[in-house]
Amino acid sequence: MMSRISKRNRLNHMLLTGMIVALSGMVAAGCSVSGASGSGVKSVKTALAAKQKVNEKQELDADVVSSSQVNVIAKAGGDVKNMLKKRGDAVQQGEVLFSLDTEDTERARTKTELSKQNLQAQIDKTREDLATNRGVLQNTVEKLKLSIADMEKTYNNTRNDYDAGLATKNQMEKVETQLKTARLDLDTAQKQLANLDATDPLASLRIQLEAADVSLQDIDKTLSDFEVKAPISGILTELSPEQGVTVQANSVVGVIQQQNPIKIHADLTETAVKLVRGKKELTFTVPGSSDTWTGTVSYLADVMSPQSKTFVLELSTANPDLKLKSGMRVKLQLGEDTVQDIVTVPTAGIVKEGNDSYVYVVNGEQAEKRKVTLGRSVDSAKEVLSGVKDGEQIVVSGVQDLKDQDKVEVRK
């Protein structure tokens, strides 16, 4: 009896254990099935790519920059005597900025001027002496010619007398010797006169006088360089010398930025450049001012900069009152005053990878990664120029965890 009861209990225990194992297996299997139904599906939130109305007229920040920048060079060296301008002053071309001490150079000029006067006096004296000597020689030649004419007559008479026996040979030879001597003296005087006319005894003195003139011109140039002047009109943005200090010749002592005309510099996006192409003038405003300015387009890049991914724009505008200054910011007015429909996507859904932009578009049960070309900012959205159509669902939450073709479930 006890043996039968014991066998029955063991059988019940085995059946109970089997049921527990079976139930555990079913539970495990049920859990596995349930987990498989949710595995790999990512929960996301979406927003629609939608059309928005925007005004074609846009404002773009731009920088005011100098139209040119020129260094101020001290052509001469010396001690600064007078400072006439200071950093930040508006200056005109040719205006004196500061002057150097000229005392030593003025002294050198006085010495050179005295030397020139002395040379001129020597020239004048030598010219007078030459005129006198030439006159003396001319008189000597004339006197000798007259004397020779008389001597020739005397010689001829004496020779006739000698032939007639009325004069001795000694008398005739004496007269002949006097005639020959006079002819030699005439020849010498004529050669001296010809030599005086053929040479320039003043040449050396004149060369020295010309050299003195050149020295004076050099000194005057140096004296003019002692006044350091503005090479262009503009704002004196740098000026290093101070009164009493020594500046070196040919050193940079300041910088002037030309402010009239002045330049407006801007970097345009691919969208903005389309609004500018073909235009010769653009208007701009200064924040806080009611004035409207007009600038002439002086440069617009044909090619996008590979670094900034923008197009460089430069305007030139007259600035006679110097109201515009380098470093100011202005607002360029781009486009026309018309309304346009554009497709936009929420900024939260845009993924940046290097220089490229992507969004995830829900297509059925999958997230499709698409490269997009973006344009203007409109509130919390961006204009889409290509890659997305109006009405498509854009993932805006959970974007960072997505990969192309991931399965997704859209949360409400």
Backbone torsions as a table, in degrees:
resi	resn	phi	psi	omega
1	MET	NA	-49.5	178.7
2	MET	-64.1	-34.3	-178.9
3	SER	-67.6	-39.2	179.9
4	ARG	-67.3	-41.1	179.4
5	ILE	-62.7	-41.3	-179.3
6	SER	-63.9	-41.6	178.7
7	LYS	-64.1	-40.0	-178.8
8	ARG	-64.9	-41.3	179.4
9	ASN	-62.5	-40.8	179.2
10	ARG	-65.3	-37.3	179.1
11	LEU	-66.0	-43.2	178.3
12	ASN	-62.0	-38.8	-179.6
13	HIS	-64.3	-41.8	-179.6
14	MET	-65.6	-42.7	178.9
15	LEU	-62.5	-42.6	-179.9
16	LEU	-63.2	-42.3	179.8
17	THR	-63.6	-42.1	179.1
18	GLY	-62.7	-39.9	179.0
19	MET	-65.1	-40.1	179.9
20	ILE	-63.6	-44.1	179.5
21	VAL	-62.5	-42.2	-179.8
22	ALA	-63.9	-43.7	178.9
23	LEU	-63.7	-39.4	179.0
24	SER	-62.4	-41.3	179.0
25	GLY	-63.6	-41.2	179.4
26	MET	-64.7	-41.5	178.8
27	VAL	-62.2	-45.1	-179.6
28	ALA	-62.5	-42.8	179.9
29	ALA	-63.7	-40.8	178.8
30	GLY	-62.5	-41.7	178.9
31	CYS	-64.2	-40.5	-179.1
32	SER	-63.1	-42.9	179.1
33	VAL	-63.9	-43.3	179.9
34	SER	-62.1	-42.6	180.0
35	GLY	-65.0	-36.6	-178.0
36	ALA	-65.8	-33.6	-178.1
37	SER	-68.0	-23.7	-178.4
38	GLY	-107.6	-5.5	-174.6
39	SER	-68.2	131.8	175.6
40	GLY	81.0	-3.3	179.0
41	VAL	-95.3	122.0	-176.3
42	LYS	-104.9	136.8	-178.0
43	SER	-88.2	126.4	-178.0
44	VAL	-135.7	162.8	170.9
45	LYS	-111.5	148.8	-177.4
46	THR	-131.0	163.4	171.8
47	ALA	-142.3	153.0	-175.3
48	LEU	-82.3	140.0	164.7
49	ALA	-69.1	121.7	-170.6
50	ALA	-132.1	154.0	175.5
51	LYS	-79.8	140.9	175.5
52	GLN	-133.6	149.7	177.6
53	LYS	-91.2	128.5	178.8
54	VAL	-130.4	151.4	176.2
55	ASN	-81.7	129.2	-179.8
56	GLU	-62.6	-26.7	179.1
57	LYS	-73.4	122.9	-177.3
58	GLN	-123.5	157.0	172.7
59	GLU	-111.5	140.0	-179.0
60	LEU	-134.5	131.7	177.7
61	ASP	-68.2	139.1	178.2
62	ALA	-141.7	160.4	-177.5
63	ASP	-107.3	140.9	173.0
64	VAL	-89.1	124.1	179.9
65	VAL	-131.4	157.3	179.5
66	SER	-67.9	146.9	179.9
67	SER	-74.7	-23.5	173.7
68	SER	-160.3	158.8	179.8
69	GLN	-133.9	124.9	-174.7
70	VAL	-127.0	137.0	176.1
71	ASN	-77.4	143.1	172.7
72	VAL	-91.6	122.8	-176.9
73	ILE	-109.6	130.7	171.9
74	ALA	-86.0	103.9	-175.6
75	LYS	-70.9	-27.9	177.8
76	ALA	-115.0	155.8	177.1
77	GLY	-101.4	156.9	178.5
78	GLY	158.5	-176.4	179.8
79	ASP	-88.3	136.4	179.5
80	VAL	-71.3	123.3	-178.4
81	LYS	-98.3	-47.7	-176.9
82	ASN	-135.3	128.7	172.7
83	MET	-97.8	116.7	-177.0
84	LEU	-101.8	-20.0	179.8
85	LYS	-131.2	160.8	177.9
86	LYS	-131.7	165.3	-179.7
87	ARG	-58.2	134.0	-179.8
88	GLY	97.4	-10.1	-179.9
89	ASP	-73.9	147.9	170.3
90	ALA	-84.3	130.7	-176.9
91	VAL	-128.1	155.1	176.6
92	GLN	-105.4	150.0	179.5
93	GLN	-55.4	131.4	179.8
94	GLY	88.3	-7.2	-179.9
95	GLU	-73.9	139.3	-178.3
96	VAL	-75.5	127.4	179.3
97	LEU	-91.7	-44.1	174.5
98	PHE	-160.0	162.5	-178.9
99	SER	-125.2	153.8	179.7
100	LEU	-103.2	159.8	178.5
101	ASP	-67.7	126.9	-175.9
102	THR	-107.2	7.4	-171.5
103	GLU	-57.1	-51.2	-177.9
104	ASP	-62.9	-41.8	-178.5
105	THR	-70.0	-36.7	176.5
106	GLU	-62.3	-38.7	178.6
107	ARG	-64.8	-42.2	177.8
108	ALA	-63.9	-36.1	178.6
109	ARG	-66.4	-40.0	178.7
110	THR	-62.2	-42.3	179.1
111	LYS	-63.1	-42.9	-179.5
112	THR	-66.7	-37.9	178.6
113	GLU	-64.9	-40.7	177.5
114	LEU	-65.4	-40.5	177.3
115	SER	-62.0	-40.1	178.5
116	LYS	-64.6	-41.8	179.4
117	GLN	-63.4	-39.5	178.3
118	ASN	-63.8	-43.3	178.0
119	LEU	-62.7	-41.3	179.0
120	GLN	-63.0	-38.7	178.3
121	ALA	-65.0	-40.1	177.5
122	GLN	-63.3	-41.2	179.1
123	ILE	-62.9	-45.9	180.0
124	ASP	-61.0	-44.0	-179.3
125	LYS	-65.5	-44.2	180.0
126	THR	-64.9	-38.3	178.7
127	ARG	-63.0	-41.1	177.9
128	GLU	-64.8	-43.7	179.4
129	ASP	-62.3	-40.0	179.2
130	LEU	-64.3	-40.7	179.2
131	ALA	-63.5	-40.8	178.8
132	THR	-65.1	-47.6	-178.9
133	ASN	-61.1	-40.0	-179.8
134	ARG	-65.4	-40.2	177.3
135	GLY	-62.3	-42.2	179.0
136	VAL	-61.8	-45.5	-179.5
137	LEU	-63.7	-42.0	178.5
138	GLN	-61.5	-42.9	177.8
139	ASN	-63.2	-41.2	179.4
140	THR	-61.7	-44.0	178.9
141	VAL	-61.3	-44.1	-178.9
142	GLU	-64.8	-43.7	179.5
143	LYS	-62.1	-43.2	-179.5
144	LEU	-64.6	-38.7	178.0
145	LYS	-61.9	-43.0	178.8
146	LEU	-65.4	-42.2	-179.7
147	SER	-63.8	-42.0	-179.2
148	ILE	-64.6	-39.4	178.0
149	ALA	-60.6	-43.9	178.3
150	ASP	-65.2	-41.6	-178.5
151	MET	-64.3	-37.4	179.9
152	GLU	-63.8	-40.0	177.0
153	LYS	-63.5	-46.4	-179.9
154	THR	-61.0	-42.6	-179.4
155	TYR	-63.9	-42.1	-179.5
156	ASN	-64.8	-42.1	178.3
157	ASN	-64.4	-43.4	-179.2
158	THR	-64.2	-39.0	179.5
159	ARG	-66.0	-39.1	176.8
160	ASN	-64.5	-42.0	178.1
161	ASP	-63.5	-38.8	-179.5
162	TYR	-64.8	-41.2	179.0
163	ASP	-65.6	-31.5	179.9
164	ALA	-86.2	-4.2	-179.7
165	GLY	82.8	14.7	-179.7
166	LEU	-93.0	-12.0	179.8
167	ALA	-134.7	148.8	-179.0
168	THR	-81.9	164.1	177.6
169	LYS	-64.7	-36.8	-179.9
170	ASN	-62.3	-40.4	178.4
171	GLN	-64.0	-41.6	-179.3
172	MET	-66.1	-42.7	-179.5
173	GLU	-65.8	-35.1	179.5
174	LYS	-64.0	-45.4	179.2
175	VAL	-64.9	-37.9	179.5
176	GLU	-64.1	-40.2	179.1
177	THR	-64.7	-42.0	178.5
178	GLN	-61.7	-39.6	179.6
179	LEU	-64.9	-45.3	179.5
180	LYS	-62.4	-40.7	179.6
181	THR	-63.5	-42.4	179.6
182	ALA	-64.5	-40.2	178.2
183	ARG	-64.0	-38.5	176.5
184	LEU	-65.1	-41.9	177.7
185	ASP	-61.8	-39.8	178.3
186	LEU	-64.1	-43.6	179.6
187	ASP	-61.8	-42.3	179.3
188	THR	-63.4	-45.3	-179.5
189	ALA	-64.0	-39.8	179.4
190	GLN	-66.0	-41.0	177.3
191	LYS	-64.2	-41.0	178.2
192	GLN	-61.9	-41.4	179.6
193	LEU	-66.5	-42.6	178.6
194	ALA	-64.2	-39.8	179.3
195	ASN	-66.3	-38.3	178.8
196	LEU	-64.1	-39.2	179.9
197	ASP	-74.2	-27.5	-175.7
198	ALA	-85.2	-19.9	-178.3
199	THR	-108.5	164.0	179.0
200	ASP	-123.2	90.4	-179.0
201	PRO	-63.0	-17.0	-178.4
202	LEU	-88.9	-4.7	-173.1
203	ALA	-57.7	-47.4	-178.2
204	SER	-61.3	-43.9	-179.5
205	LEU	-66.1	-38.7	179.3
206	ARG	-64.9	-38.8	177.5
207	ILE	-61.6	-43.2	178.1
208	GLN	-63.5	-37.5	179.8
209	LEU	-67.1	-41.2	177.8
210	GLU	-64.2	-39.7	177.3
211	ALA	-62.1	-38.5	177.4
212	ALA	-65.0	-39.4	177.4
213	ASP	-62.0	-44.2	178.7
214	VAL	-62.3	-41.2	178.3
215	SER	-61.2	-40.6	178.2
216	LEU	-65.6	-39.4	177.6
217	GLN	-63.1	-41.9	177.9
218	ASP	-62.5	-42.4	-180.0
219	ILE	-65.5	-41.9	178.5
220	ASP	-63.4	-38.7	176.7
221	LYS	-63.2	-42.8	178.2
222	THR	-62.6	-41.5	179.1
223	LEU	-63.3	-38.3	177.7
224	SER	-68.4	-31.7	178.0
225	ASP	-72.5	-16.4	176.6
226	PHE	-69.6	-15.1	170.5
227	GLU	-97.6	107.1	-178.2
228	VAL	-82.9	117.3	-172.1
229	LYS	-112.4	159.9	179.4
230	ALA	-73.2	123.9	179.1
231	PRO	-72.7	-26.5	177.5
232	ILE	-141.0	168.3	173.6
233	SER	-85.6	143.7	179.8
234	GLY	162.0	-156.3	179.5
235	ILE	-103.7	130.7	179.5
236	LEU	-80.4	90.9	-174.8
237	THR	-81.7	-20.4	176.5
238	GLU	-139.1	138.8	173.4
239	LEU	-155.4	105.5	-171.0
240	SER	-86.7	-34.7	-174.8
241	PRO	-65.4	156.6	172.8
242	GLU	-131.3	158.2	-178.0
243	GLN	-60.2	130.9	178.1
244	GLY	96.2	-19.7	-179.3
245	VAL	-81.6	161.9	180.0
246	THR	-100.9	131.6	175.3
247	VAL	-108.8	148.7	-180.0
248	GLN	-90.8	149.0	177.5
249	ALA	-63.6	141.3	177.9
250	ASN	64.6	26.9	177.5
251	SER	-100.2	152.4	177.4
252	VAL	-81.2	120.7	-175.7
253	VAL	-116.3	-4.7	-179.8
254	GLY	-172.8	173.1	178.5
255	VAL	-136.4	134.5	176.1
256	ILE	-118.6	129.3	175.7
257	GLN	-104.3	124.1	-179.2
258	GLN	-74.0	126.3	-176.3
259	GLN	-111.9	-5.3	178.1
260	ASN	-144.2	107.7	-0.1
261	PRO	-71.0	169.1	-179.2
262	ILE	-126.5	159.7	-175.2
263	LYS	-108.3	147.7	171.6
264	ILE	-116.0	124.4	-177.5
265	HIS	-114.6	134.4	178.2
266	ALA	-144.2	151.9	174.5
267	ASP	-108.9	117.2	-174.2
268	LEU	-99.9	139.4	172.1
269	THR	-74.7	172.0	179.5
270	GLU	-61.9	-33.5	178.2
271	THR	-72.2	-45.1	-176.8
272	ALA	-65.9	-35.6	-176.7
273	VAL	-64.8	-27.7	178.2
274	LYS	-66.2	-27.4	-179.9
275	LEU	-80.4	-12.2	-175.4
276	VAL	-105.9	-30.4	-176.8
277	ARG	-51.0	133.0	177.0
278	GLY	87.7	-8.3	-178.8
279	LYS	-92.4	143.1	179.3
280	LYS	-98.3	-22.0	-178.2
281	GLU	-138.5	150.6	174.4
282	LEU	-136.6	149.0	176.0
283	THR	-98.8	156.2	176.6
284	PHE	-152.3	159.9	-180.0
285	THR	-126.6	159.1	175.6
286	VAL	-105.1	123.4	179.3
287	PRO	-52.9	134.1	-179.7
288	GLY	86.9	-1.0	179.4
289	SER	-125.1	148.5	179.4
290	SER	-90.7	-3.5	-178.2
291	ASP	-73.0	144.0	173.4
292	THR	-116.4	129.9	-176.6
293	TRP	-109.5	156.2	175.3
294	THR	-123.1	129.8	179.2
295	GLY	-119.4	145.6	177.1
296	THR	-89.7	132.4	179.6
297	VAL	-70.0	111.1	179.8
298	SER	-97.8	-20.7	178.7
299	TYR	-159.9	134.6	172.9
300	LEU	-140.8	117.9	-175.3
301	ALA	-62.9	137.9	175.8
302	ASP	-81.5	-26.1	-174.2
303	VAL	-119.3	140.5	178.1
304	MET	-69.2	140.2	175.1
305	SER	-68.7	126.8	-178.9
306	PRO	-66.6	-23.1	-179.4
307	GLN	-80.8	-52.2	-174.3
308	SER	-93.6	-11.9	-176.7
309	LYS	58.3	35.4	178.9
310	THR	-134.1	168.6	177.4
311	PHE	-108.8	131.0	-178.7
312	VAL	-80.1	131.8	176.5
313	LEU	-123.1	135.3	175.6
314	GLU	-131.6	132.8	175.5
315	LEU	-114.3	152.9	173.6
316	SER	-121.9	134.5	-179.3
317	THR	-144.0	146.1	177.2
318	ALA	-67.3	144.0	-176.6
319	ASN	-142.9	56.4	-173.0
320	PRO	-63.0	-32.0	-178.4
321	ASP	-90.7	0.3	179.3
322	LEU	56.6	34.2	175.8
323	LYS	-71.1	-31.7	176.4
324	LEU	-91.2	131.5	-178.4
325	LYS	-130.3	149.0	178.6
326	SER	-55.1	136.9	179.9
327	GLY	99.2	-15.7	178.2
328	MET	-72.8	158.0	175.1
329	ARG	-112.6	139.5	178.7
330	VAL	-129.5	168.8	179.4
331	LYS	-112.1	113.7	176.0
332	LEU	-79.2	140.3	177.4
333	GLN	-99.8	113.3	-177.0
334	LEU	-112.1	152.0	173.8
335	GLY	75.7	-174.8	-179.4
336	GLU	-105.9	163.0	-178.9
337	ASP	-84.4	64.3	179.8
338	THR	-129.5	159.5	-178.6
339	VAL	-100.9	140.8	-178.3
340	GLN	-136.2	143.6	173.5
341	ASP	-87.9	127.6	177.7
342	ILE	-130.6	152.5	176.6
343	VAL	-89.1	132.8	-179.2
344	THR	-127.7	157.0	173.5
345	VAL	-127.2	149.8	178.5
346	PRO	-62.1	140.1	179.6
347	THR	-60.1	-32.4	-178.1
348	ALA	-63.5	-21.0	-177.9
349	GLY	-92.8	1.5	-176.0
350	ILE	-91.3	129.4	177.9
351	VAL	-111.7	126.8	179.4
352	LYS	-98.8	131.2	173.5
353	GLU	-131.0	99.3	-174.2
354	GLY	67.0	-124.9	178.5
355	ASN	-95.0	1.4	-177.1
356	ASP	-102.2	153.8	179.6
357	SER	-121.6	142.2	-179.1
358	TYR	-135.5	157.7	168.6
359	VAL	-136.4	160.3	174.8
360	TYR	-106.4	122.2	-179.1
361	VAL	-105.5	126.8	178.7
362	VAL	-75.7	118.9	-179.7
363	ASN	-124.6	97.3	-173.1
364	GLY	72.2	-119.7	179.1
365	GLU	-104.3	11.2	-176.4
366	GLN	-122.1	156.1	175.6
367	ALA	-101.4	118.1	-177.7
368	GLU	-100.5	121.1	-179.4
369	LYS	-80.9	125.9	-178.5
370	ARG	-129.6	138.2	174.0
371	LYS	-80.6	134.8	-177.0
372	VAL	-127.7	152.8	172.6
373	THR	-106.1	121.8	-173.5
374	LEU	-100.5	155.8	178.7
375	GLY	-125.3	-122.5	-175.1
376	ARG	-73.7	157.7	171.3
377	SER	-89.6	132.5	177.6
378	VAL	-130.2	102.1	-175.1
379	ASP	54.9	-120.5	-178.7
380	SER	-98.7	23.6	-178.7
381	ALA	-130.0	169.1	178.3
382	LYS	-126.6	139.8	174.3
383	GLU	-66.2	137.1	177.0
384	VAL	-109.9	118.2	-179.8
385	LEU	-87.0	-27.1	178.0
386	SER	-160.7	153.2	175.1
387	GLY	110.2	-24.0	-176.7
388	VAL	-139.5	144.1	177.6
389	LYS	-107.4	159.0	177.8
390	ASP	-59.9	133.0	176.0
391	GLY	93.7	-8.4	179.1
392	GLU	-75.8	148.7	-178.5
393	GLN	-84.5	125.2	-179.1
394	ILE	-109.5	128.5	177.7
395	VAL	-69.5	126.3	-178.8
396	VAL	-119.1	-11.4	178.4
397	SER	-133.9	132.6	-177.2
398	GLY	86.7	13.8	-176.1
399	VAL	-63.3	-39.6	-172.8
400	GLN	-65.8	-23.5	-178.7
401	ASP	-91.4	-2.6	-174.6
402	LEU	-88.3	152.5	169.7
403	LYS	-129.1	161.1	-178.5
404	ASP	-57.5	132.4	177.2
405	GLN	72.8	13.5	173.2
406	ASP	-63.1	144.7	174.4
407	LYS	-77.6	138.1	-177.0
408	VAL	-134.9	155.2	173.0
409	GLU	-123.9	124.1	-176.0
410	VAL	-81.6	120.4	176.5
411	ARG	-80.4	145.9	176.4
412	LYS	-82.8	NA	NA
